[in-house]
Amino acid sequence: MTHQTALTYPDALIRQILADVKTIAMVGTSANYNRPSYFVMKYLIEKGYRVIPVNPTQAGNTILGETVYASLADVPEPIDMVDIFRGSEAAGGVVDEALAVAADKGIKVVWMQLSVRNDAAAARAEAAGLTVIMDRCPKIEYGRLGGELGWYGVNSGVISSRAKRAPGHGEGAAGKTDYGFSTRAIHAGAAPDPTTGARATPIFQTTSYVFDDVDQAASRFNLHNFGHVYARLSNPTVCVLEERIANLEGGRAACCAASGHAAQFLTFFTLLEPGDEFLAARNLYGGSITQFGLSFKKLGWTCHFVDPTDPENFRRALTENCKAIFLEVLANPGGIVVDVERVAEIAREAGIPLIVDNTMATPALCRPIEWGADIVTHSTTKFLSGHGNALGGAIVESGRFDWAASGKFPSLAKPEPAYHGLTFYETFGDFAFTTKARAVALRDFGPTLSPQNAFLTLMGIETLPLRMRQHVANAQSVAEYLAGHPKVAWVSHAGLPDSPYRALAEKYLPGGPGAVFTCGLKGGFEAGVKVVEGVNVFSHLANIGDTRSLILHPASTTHRQLTDEQRAAAGAGDDVLRLSIGLEDAADLIADLDQALDGV
Ligand SMILES: Cc1ncc(COP(=O)(O)O)c(C=O)c1O
């Protein structure tokens, strides 16, 4: 089935079902400890449910101490809910079997597991007065509403200033899900600490987490249960940040990493096999060009760079082995805006995910998932943390990509040897990608975000919408000033009237085209050196997205080793200055540039 048509159920309904139900007949329970049905049964028993396994091939045996019955009719006691672990087709027969005994057994709810959906059968059950849930896992829903699912960086959708409560353990959040962006920037993922009441997210400065017993430890190691094991994989402070970023991007889940480049590495390691290829826009941040073009090559992954200004170039460049398309919606540094919706369509037709680096725009200005992106990456080092003090990266998945449809992604859709045969897509559904990135790539390569940096990034995100408004306004003023300066040859900023990207910026970045742009000085290389050495408020350094305004002359610094031709191709010609406009008074920034340009 495809997740494009995902069903929505109110949290209040799910909470009510999981609070009311006591006895669950689980149809299709496996005796294999590594099958989802087995560990879902185990989890639900731990949470106090009585779970009765139903499976004709196991009838008479016991699973987790419970006798297995051949059919629902054979179960010799009342049943509140039937949980169906069968394919979507077979679910119809199980529903009919349930309807036949519903009155006798007292069945009130029919629940179909993740990726199980049978609309016709659901309609029959609803007509008979039963409540139906499809394409959901009761374990995941219980963990999501109670806050346990945070381990997976899942966007729970729960926003509340009260500690999270599991179903049946008191009132949950109000169930309102349409909170505005500024509210979510402050609250998403965070809740008061249940032990101390601490309202700010604590920094959990620990490497490891105590297990109650060996069984719990084994369940966590096997990914059969929620919970922290070791801080290379997860940390409660980092998980809050993951949920917050996933929420702000409108994604299903996120996984953080030590830097933006680490996030990109984890993304491609999760997607690609040696020999695979992908397409990337050729105007990416220079470090990404090097990572993709040179370092990835050593791992057997080939990147083909494409001019993104015509989206059709991506279609033309597709090859049999292409497994993804990567671009920056707002490119660093040239102020180029890519027609992301059209590229998403090309990726969709090719059956491959579109990955968008949203570092420069941030979700305050653009949410690529709304335009069809399947995965979003971030260098949180920039505007998300926003104060030039914390390196970090993030991967967000939309939850909409069908990893099984094309056969191109065995790493997600086939049993994983690195996890004793667990199939990630089957087990984790719409957060399979970030779970795999964490459980295999992060575990085995180790570029983990520190809790201290996660804390600083969370603090930064709380003011993201405010800051981005000021960054954008200041950048517009400075760009306009430079565009009118006699010593400046050109300014590449999508908010200027003559920018070729203005129309795309208005579509994709209605809040403004960010705060990083380039300009060219008529005096070339010498003039560039004089300006960066003449500024007093701007800082001459190699970063972007700080509260402070930053300036760089790539030709004399980051791109010095390149030939003239390479510099020009990278948009780093002798005359180019890159500016990242901060939050100071715009008048002071203009005065600073003015006096530096006077010295040219
Ligand atoms: C657009 C973009 N993507 C990715 C990166 C890499 O991020 P990091 O420096 O956090 O590894 C950067 C860094 O400058 C960037 O600007």
The ligand as a Gaussian input file, in Angstrom:
#p B3LYP/6-31G(d) Opt

LIG

0 1
 C       23.544000      24.449000       2.829000
 C       24.487000      23.668000       3.683000
 N       24.340000      22.337000       3.786000
 C       25.178000      21.594000       4.550000
 C       26.227000      22.160000       5.214000
 C       27.137000      21.292000       6.039000
 O       26.834000      21.462000       7.379000
 P       27.874000      21.320000       8.600000
 O       28.886000      22.406000       8.447000
 O       27.010000      21.472000       9.803000
 O       28.475000      19.955000       8.468000
 C       26.415000      23.553000       5.151000
 C       27.548000      24.191000       5.881000
 O       27.994000      25.253000       5.581000
 C       25.519000      24.317000       4.367000
 O       25.646000      25.653000       4.279000

